[in-house]
Amino acid sequence: MISAVPELVSEADVVVIGGGPAGSTVATLMAQQGLNVQLFERDHFPRFHVGESLIPETYWVLKRLNMLPKLKGSRFVKKRSVQFVSFNGKASAPFYFEDNNPHECSQTWQVVRSEFDHIMLNNAREHGVEAHEGARVKDVIFEGDRATGVRVMLEDGTQRLVNSKVVVDASGQSGLLMNRLKLRTWDPLLNKGAIWTYWENCYQDSGRDEGATVILQTADRKGWFWYIPLHGNRASVGIVAPFDYLFKGRAGHEQTYQEEVEKCVGVAERLAGANRVAGYFATRDFSYRCNKVAGPGWVLVGDAFGFLDPLYSSGLLLALKSGEMAADSIGEAFRKNDFSEEQLGNWGPLLNKGIDRIRRLVCEFYEGFNFGNFVRNYPGLKGRITDLLIGDLFDDKVDEVWAPMESLYPEGRSVPVAWDSGTAPEIAAQKRNELHIPEGATP
């Protein structure tokens, strides 16, 4: 008879599930406070991930992480602006971040996530985080309603029970605790999908515009493309549109993508003569939030808490910012010996308020908001719009744009409903947060 492999037992102050940007951020900042942090990542880095664009407000978290020297010494393309191209091909004036805030933070980067995330995880190790790759968290252990640790299977097949005061779920959109505790709320308005791929030898701006993110509407206004320049003369180019339009009754990812490119002259021109260097990626139902950020002994950060539409490249900011906010509250929890939901989640209202602001701008875009028209009518508010675009989401000053924006509404239009106002059960039942990664090369 073969005896079962004994389960090893270890102790940590904090366990982090997932080594992406949110997990690496919260782990690093807690290790800086002297806490014993163990991180478990199921994949091996470097690994593919979409979401390449950093916006300026990430600077302040990256500074706390001691990541800035690494980024300044990297190959990543420098990003200084964002530009919008309307359905008829008319381009807005670029929103140059440094014109709004002449500070070092106004120059950021377009990153290849396989490289960026790997740097972040190794940076966590440099700060004392015990990070394991190829390690699958099988379960979060609860005593009553309080999380007390995790059960992990390491790459060599060893099973480990890790007891901890706090469990941080940074497992991404797979959302270990989000699914277990049924916390996810689907956004009632942002029912979108995306198809994207990567190109080489495509159009690249130069000088001040070398790393500009360009957002281009299709001619029929049913979708929009992101165009993100990357190092190595490559670009990430994707179409976002309503899920039903993009995936139902269409021939397949490749043909759908090409059909949408033909509807967007600006993208077609930029890809003329370019070589596609990857297959076609696709995702759907990616706009959601959880109804809480924490509970007794557990915390959610990054995509394990929520994700917003990618229109304004807020994904990495919200991952880093939620990791930072959570780390500060967890550190305070250890000083107080208070691991209640109230203490561990006291940052949730502020995070949600910031997400609500960028969500409002996303919803306005989908309802026809035109940046050029707004600035012509309210030139004094260009700086506030730029504040939103750089990710300055946690300051009440940006709220002065909403009333002027509403003054330009056509008759009968109302403000967007809240993210938690409810999705019809029959629609929610059809939601599937899925990601298709093609075979072959990935960035």
C-alpha positions as CSV (number, residue, x, y, z in Angstrom):
1,M,0.0,0.0,0.0
2,I,1.3,3.4,-1.0
3,S,1.0,6.0,1.7
4,A,-0.3,9.5,0.8
5,V,2.2,12.3,0.5
6,P,2.0,14.2,3.8
7,E,0.7,17.8,3.7
8,L,3.4,20.3,4.7
9,V,2.3,23.1,7.0
10,S,3.8,26.5,7.1
11,E,3.0,30.0,8.4
12,A,2.9,33.4,6.8
13,D,1.6,36.8,7.8
14,V,0.0,37.2,4.4
15,V,-0.6,34.9,1.5
16,V,-1.1,36.4,-2.0
17,I,-2.8,34.4,-4.7
18,G,-1.4,35.5,-8.1
19,G,1.7,37.2,-9.2
20,G,0.4,39.7,-11.8
21,P,0.8,43.5,-11.3
22,A,-1.9,43.7,-8.5
23,G,-0.4,40.7,-6.6
24,S,3.2,41.9,-7.0
25,T,2.2,45.4,-5.9
26,V,0.4,44.3,-2.7
27,A,3.1,41.8,-1.9
28,T,6.0,44.2,-2.3
29,L,4.4,47.0,-0.3
30,M,3.6,44.6,2.6
31,A,7.1,43.1,2.5
32,Q,8.4,46.7,2.8
33,Q,6.5,47.0,6.0
34,G,8.3,43.9,7.4
35,L,5.5,41.4,6.9
36,N,6.2,37.8,6.0
37,V,4.6,37.4,2.6
38,Q,4.2,34.2,0.5
39,L,3.0,34.6,-3.1
40,F,1.7,31.7,-5.2
41,E,1.4,32.0,-9.0
42,R,0.1,29.2,-11.1
43,D,1.9,30.1,-14.3
44,H,5.6,30.5,-15.0
45,F,6.8,34.0,-15.9
46,P,7.3,35.4,-18.5
47,R,3.7,34.7,-19.7
48,F,1.4,36.4,-22.0
49,H,-1.1,39.1,-20.9
50,V,-3.0,41.8,-22.7
51,G,-3.2,45.4,-21.3
52,E,0.0,47.1,-22.4
53,S,-0.6,50.8,-21.7
54,L,0.5,52.6,-18.5
55,I,-1.2,55.9,-17.7
56,P,0.6,58.6,-15.8
57,E,-0.9,58.1,-12.4
58,T,0.7,54.7,-12.2
59,Y,4.0,56.6,-11.6
60,W,3.3,57.2,-7.9
61,V,2.7,53.5,-7.1
62,L,5.7,52.5,-9.2
63,K,7.8,54.9,-7.3
64,R,6.8,53.3,-4.0
65,L,7.7,49.9,-5.5
66,N,11.2,51.1,-6.5
67,M,10.3,50.2,-10.1
68,L,11.1,53.5,-11.8
69,P,14.8,52.8,-12.3
70,K,13.9,49.5,-14.0
71,L,11.4,51.1,-16.3
72,K,13.7,54.0,-17.2
73,G,16.4,51.4,-18.1
74,S,14.0,49.2,-20.2
75,R,13.3,49.0,-23.9
76,F,9.7,50.0,-23.4
77,V,8.3,52.8,-25.6
78,K,7.8,56.1,-23.9
79,K,4.2,57.3,-23.9
80,R,3.4,61.0,-23.6
81,S,-0.1,61.4,-24.9
82,V,-3.4,59.9,-26.1
83,Q,-5.3,60.9,-29.3
84,F,-8.9,60.2,-30.5
85,V,-9.9,59.7,-34.1
86,S,-13.7,60.0,-34.8
87,F,-15.7,57.8,-37.2
88,N,-15.1,60.2,-40.1
89,G,-11.4,60.1,-39.7
90,K,-11.0,63.5,-38.0
91,A,-8.3,63.4,-35.3
92,S,-8.5,65.3,-32.1
93,A,-5.5,67.4,-31.0
94,P,-3.3,65.1,-28.9
95,F,-3.8,65.2,-25.1
96,Y,-0.2,65.7,-24.1
97,F,0.1,64.8,-20.4
98,E,3.0,67.1,-19.7
99,D,1.1,70.1,-20.9
100,N,-1.3,69.5,-18.1
101,N,1.3,68.5,-15.5
102,P,4.9,69.4,-16.3
103,H,6.3,66.6,-14.1
104,E,8.3,63.5,-14.7
105,C,5.2,61.4,-14.1
106,S,3.7,62.7,-17.3
107,Q,6.0,60.5,-19.3
108,T,5.0,56.9,-19.0
109,W,5.4,53.7,-21.0
110,Q,3.8,51.2,-23.4
111,V,4.9,47.8,-22.0
112,V,5.0,44.3,-23.2
113,R,3.2,42.6,-20.4
114,S,5.2,39.3,-20.4
115,E,8.3,41.5,-19.7
116,F,6.7,44.0,-17.4
117,D,4.9,41.5,-15.2
118,H,8.1,39.4,-14.9
119,I,10.0,42.5,-13.8
120,M,7.3,43.3,-11.2
121,L,7.4,39.8,-9.8
122,N,11.2,39.7,-9.5
123,N,11.0,43.1,-7.9
124,A,8.7,41.6,-5.3
125,R,11.3,38.9,-4.6
126,E,14.0,41.6,-4.2
127,H,11.9,43.1,-1.5
128,G,11.7,39.9,0.4
129,V,8.5,38.3,-0.9
130,E,8.7,34.5,-1.1
131,A,7.2,34.0,-4.6
132,H,6.4,30.5,-6.0
133,E,5.7,29.9,-9.7
134,G,3.9,26.8,-11.0
135,A,2.0,26.7,-7.7
136,R,-1.8,26.2,-7.8
137,V,-3.9,27.4,-4.9
138,K,-6.5,24.7,-4.6
139,D,-8.6,26.2,-1.9
140,V,-8.9,29.1,0.6
141,I,-9.3,27.8,4.1
142,F,-12.1,29.4,6.2
143,E,-12.9,29.1,9.9
144,G,-16.5,30.3,9.9
145,D,-16.5,33.4,7.7
146,R,-12.9,34.2,8.3
147,A,-10.1,33.2,5.9
148,T,-7.2,31.6,7.7
149,G,-4.9,30.4,4.9
150,V,-4.7,28.4,1.7
151,R,-4.1,24.9,0.4
152,V,-1.5,24.9,-2.4
153,M,-0.1,22.3,-4.7
154,L,3.5,23.1,-5.6
155,E,5.0,22.2,-9.0
156,D,6.7,19.1,-7.6
157,G,3.4,17.7,-6.4
158,T,3.9,18.7,-2.8
159,Q,0.8,19.9,-1.0
160,R,1.2,22.7,1.5
161,L,-1.2,24.2,4.0
162,V,-0.2,27.8,4.6
163,N,-1.8,29.5,7.6
164,S,-2.0,33.3,7.5
165,K,-3.7,36.3,9.1
166,V,-4.7,37.6,5.7
167,V,-5.3,36.0,2.3
168,V,-5.1,38.4,-0.7
169,D,-6.8,37.2,-3.9
170,A,-5.0,38.6,-6.9
171,S,-5.9,35.6,-9.1
172,G,-7.1,37.8,-12.0
173,Q,-10.4,37.4,-13.9
174,S,-10.6,33.8,-12.9
175,G,-11.5,35.2,-9.4
176,L,-11.1,32.4,-6.9
177,L,-12.9,34.1,-4.1
178,M,-15.2,36.1,-6.4
179,N,-16.6,32.9,-7.7
180,R,-16.6,31.0,-4.5
181,L,-18.5,33.7,-2.6
182,K,-20.6,34.8,-5.6
183,L,-19.5,38.4,-5.4
184,R,-19.4,39.4,-9.1
185,T,-21.8,42.1,-10.4
186,W,-21.9,42.4,-14.2
187,D,-21.9,46.0,-15.5
188,P,-25.4,46.6,-17.0
189,L,-24.1,48.9,-19.8
190,L,-20.7,47.7,-20.8
191,N,-21.5,44.5,-22.6
192,K,-18.5,44.4,-24.9
193,G,-16.1,42.0,-26.5
194,A,-12.7,42.4,-28.1
195,I,-10.5,40.8,-30.8
196,W,-6.9,41.8,-31.2
197,T,-3.5,40.8,-32.6
198,Y,0.1,42.1,-32.9
199,W,1.8,43.6,-35.9
200,E,5.4,44.3,-36.9
201,N,6.7,47.0,-39.2
202,C,3.5,49.0,-38.9
203,Y,3.3,52.8,-38.7
204,Q,5.1,54.3,-35.8
205,D,5.0,58.0,-34.9
206,S,8.2,59.7,-33.8
207,G,9.4,62.3,-31.3
208,R,6.9,63.4,-28.8
209,D,4.2,61.1,-30.4
210,E,6.3,57.9,-30.6
211,G,4.3,56.1,-27.9
212,A,0.9,57.8,-28.2
213,T,-2.1,55.6,-27.7
214,V,-4.6,56.2,-30.5
215,I,-8.3,55.4,-30.2
216,L,-10.0,55.2,-33.5
217,Q,-13.8,54.8,-34.1
218,T,-15.0,52.6,-37.0
219,A,-17.0,54.3,-39.7
220,D,-20.3,52.8,-38.6
221,R,-19.6,53.9,-35.0
222,K,-20.3,50.3,-33.8
223,G,-16.8,49.8,-32.4
224,W,-13.4,51.3,-31.8
225,F,-9.8,50.2,-32.2
226,W,-6.9,50.7,-29.9
227,Y,-3.5,51.2,-31.5
228,I,-0.6,50.8,-29.0
229,P,3.0,51.0,-30.2
230,L,5.4,48.6,-28.6
231,H,9.2,48.2,-28.7
232,G,10.7,46.1,-31.5
233,N,8.7,48.1,-34.1
234,R,5.5,46.2,-33.1
235,A,2.0,47.3,-32.2
236,S,-1.0,45.9,-30.3
237,V,-4.1,46.6,-32.3
238,G,-7.6,45.5,-31.2
239,I,-11.3,46.1,-31.9
240,V,-13.8,46.6,-29.1
241,A,-17.5,46.4,-29.8
242,P,-20.8,45.1,-28.4
243,F,-20.5,41.4,-27.8
244,D,-23.5,40.4,-29.9
245,Y,-22.3,42.5,-32.8
246,L,-18.7,41.2,-32.7
247,F,-19.3,37.5,-32.1
248,K,-22.9,36.5,-33.1
249,G,-23.5,35.6,-36.7
250,R,-19.9,36.5,-37.7
251,A,-17.5,34.2,-39.6
252,G,-14.7,33.9,-37.1
253,H,-12.1,36.0,-35.3
254,E,-9.8,36.6,-38.3
255,Q,-12.5,37.5,-40.8
256,T,-14.4,39.7,-38.3
257,Y,-11.1,41.5,-37.4
258,Q,-10.3,42.2,-41.1
259,E,-13.9,43.4,-41.8
260,E,-13.6,45.9,-38.9
261,V,-10.2,47.1,-40.1
262,E,-11.8,47.9,-43.5
263,K,-14.3,50.1,-41.6
264,C,-11.5,52.1,-40.0
265,V,-9.4,54.0,-42.5
266,G,-6.9,55.2,-39.9
267,V,-6.1,51.6,-38.8
268,A,-6.0,50.3,-42.3
269,E,-3.4,53.0,-43.2
270,R,-1.3,52.2,-40.2
271,L,-1.2,48.5,-41.0
272,A,-0.4,48.9,-44.7
273,G,2.7,46.8,-45.4
274,A,2.8,45.4,-41.8
275,N,3.3,41.8,-40.9
276,R,1.0,40.1,-38.4
277,V,3.2,38.2,-35.8
278,A,0.5,36.5,-33.7
279,G,-2.9,34.9,-34.0
280,Y,-6.2,36.5,-33.1
281,F,-7.0,36.8,-29.4
282,A,-10.5,37.3,-28.2
283,T,-12.3,38.0,-24.9
284,R,-15.8,38.9,-23.8
285,D,-17.8,40.0,-20.8
286,F,-14.9,41.8,-19.1
287,S,-16.7,44.6,-17.3
288,Y,-17.7,43.7,-13.8
289,R,-17.0,44.5,-10.1
290,C,-17.5,42.6,-6.9
291,N,-19.9,43.9,-4.3
292,K,-17.1,44.2,-1.7
293,V,-13.3,44.4,-1.6
294,A,-12.7,42.4,1.6
295,G,-14.1,40.2,4.3
296,P,-12.8,38.9,7.6
297,G,-9.2,37.8,6.8
298,W,-9.5,38.2,3.0
299,V,-9.0,41.0,0.4
300,L,-9.6,41.2,-3.3
301,V,-7.3,43.3,-5.6
302,G,-6.9,43.9,-9.3
303,D,-9.0,41.9,-11.8
304,A,-10.0,39.6,-8.9
305,F,-12.1,42.5,-7.7
306,G,-13.1,44.0,-11.0
307,F,-12.3,45.2,-14.5
308,L,-13.5,48.1,-16.6
309,D,-13.7,48.6,-20.3
310,P,-10.2,49.1,-21.8
311,L,-11.1,52.4,-23.6
312,Y,-8.9,54.6,-21.4
313,S,-6.2,52.1,-20.5
314,S,-7.2,52.1,-16.8
315,G,-6.5,48.4,-16.2
316,L,-2.9,48.6,-14.9
317,L,-3.6,51.7,-12.9
318,L,-6.5,50.1,-11.1
319,A,-4.5,46.9,-10.5
320,L,-1.6,48.9,-9.0
321,K,-3.8,51.3,-7.1
322,S,-6.0,48.6,-5.5
323,G,-2.8,46.7,-4.5
324,E,-1.4,49.9,-2.9
325,M,-4.6,50.7,-1.1
326,A,-5.0,47.1,0.1
327,A,-1.4,46.9,1.3
328,D,-1.8,50.1,3.4
329,S,-4.9,48.8,5.0
330,I,-3.4,45.4,5.7
331,G,-0.3,47.0,7.3
332,E,-2.6,49.0,9.5
333,A,-4.6,45.8,10.4
334,F,-1.4,44.2,11.7
335,R,-0.5,47.2,13.8
336,K,-4.0,47.2,15.3
337,N,-4.4,43.4,15.3
338,D,-7.7,44.0,13.6
339,F,-8.5,41.7,10.6
340,S,-12.1,42.5,10.3
341,E,-13.9,43.3,7.0
342,E,-14.2,46.9,8.1
343,Q,-10.5,47.3,8.6
344,L,-9.3,45.3,5.6
345,G,-11.9,46.9,3.3
346,N,-11.8,50.5,4.4
347,W,-10.3,51.6,1.1
348,G,-13.1,50.2,-1.0
349,P,-15.3,53.3,-1.2
350,L,-12.5,55.4,-2.5
351,L,-11.5,52.8,-5.1
352,N,-15.1,52.5,-6.3
353,K,-15.4,56.3,-6.5
354,G,-12.4,56.5,-8.7
355,I,-13.6,53.6,-10.9
356,D,-17.0,55.3,-11.2
357,R,-15.4,58.4,-12.6
358,I,-13.5,56.7,-15.4
359,R,-16.5,54.4,-16.0
360,R,-18.6,57.6,-16.5
361,L,-16.2,58.8,-19.1
362,V,-16.3,55.4,-20.9
363,C,-20.1,55.4,-20.9
364,E,-20.2,59.0,-22.3
365,F,-17.9,57.9,-25.1
366,Y,-20.2,55.1,-26.1
367,E,-23.1,57.6,-26.1
368,G,-21.4,59.9,-28.5
369,F,-19.2,62.1,-26.4
370,N,-16.8,64.0,-28.6
371,F,-13.6,65.4,-27.0
372,G,-13.0,68.0,-29.6
373,N,-16.6,69.4,-29.3
374,F,-16.4,69.5,-25.5
375,V,-13.1,71.4,-25.5
376,R,-14.5,73.9,-28.0
377,N,-17.4,74.5,-25.8
378,Y,-15.5,74.5,-22.5
379,P,-11.9,75.3,-23.3
380,G,-11.2,75.9,-19.6
381,L,-12.0,72.3,-18.8
382,K,-9.5,70.6,-21.1
383,G,-7.2,70.2,-18.1
384,R,-9.8,68.4,-16.1
385,I,-10.5,66.0,-19.0
386,T,-6.8,65.4,-19.2
387,D,-6.8,64.8,-15.5
388,L,-9.3,61.9,-16.1
389,L,-7.2,60.6,-19.0
390,I,-4.0,60.5,-16.9
391,G,-5.8,58.6,-14.2
392,D,-6.2,61.3,-11.6
393,L,-9.4,59.6,-10.4
394,F,-9.3,60.0,-6.7
395,D,-9.6,63.8,-6.4
396,D,-13.0,65.5,-6.4
397,K,-11.8,68.3,-8.6
398,V,-12.5,66.2,-11.7
399,D,-16.2,66.2,-11.0
400,E,-16.6,69.7,-12.3
401,V,-16.7,68.2,-15.9
402,W,-20.0,66.3,-15.5
403,A,-22.5,69.2,-15.5
404,P,-21.0,70.9,-18.6
405,M,-20.9,67.5,-20.3
406,E,-24.6,67.0,-19.5
407,S,-25.3,70.5,-20.9
408,L,-24.3,69.1,-24.3
409,Y,-26.7,66.1,-24.2
410,P,-29.3,65.8,-26.9
411,E,-32.9,66.1,-25.6
412,G,-34.1,63.1,-23.8
413,R,-30.8,61.6,-22.9
414,S,-30.0,60.9,-19.2
415,V,-26.8,60.1,-17.2
416,P,-25.6,56.5,-17.3
417,V,-27.0,54.2,-14.7
418,A,-24.7,53.0,-11.9
419,W,-22.6,49.9,-12.3
420,D,-24.5,48.1,-9.6
421,S,-28.0,49.1,-10.8
422,G,-28.7,45.5,-11.9
423,T,-28.4,43.2,-14.9
424,A,-31.5,41.2,-15.9
425,P,-31.1,37.6,-14.6
426,E,-31.6,36.1,-18.1
427,I,-28.8,38.3,-19.4
428,A,-26.5,37.6,-16.4
429,A,-27.0,33.9,-16.9
430,Q,-25.5,34.2,-20.3
431,K,-22.4,36.0,-19.2
432,R,-19.1,34.2,-19.6
433,N,-15.8,36.0,-18.9
434,E,-13.7,34.1,-21.4
435,L,-10.3,34.6,-23.0
436,H,-9.2,32.9,-26.3
437,I,-5.5,32.7,-26.7
438,P,-4.5,31.3,-30.2
439,E,-1.8,28.8,-30.8
440,G,1.6,30.0,-31.8
441,A,3.7,33.0,-30.8
442,T,2.6,35.4,-28.1
443,P,4.3,38.7,-27.2
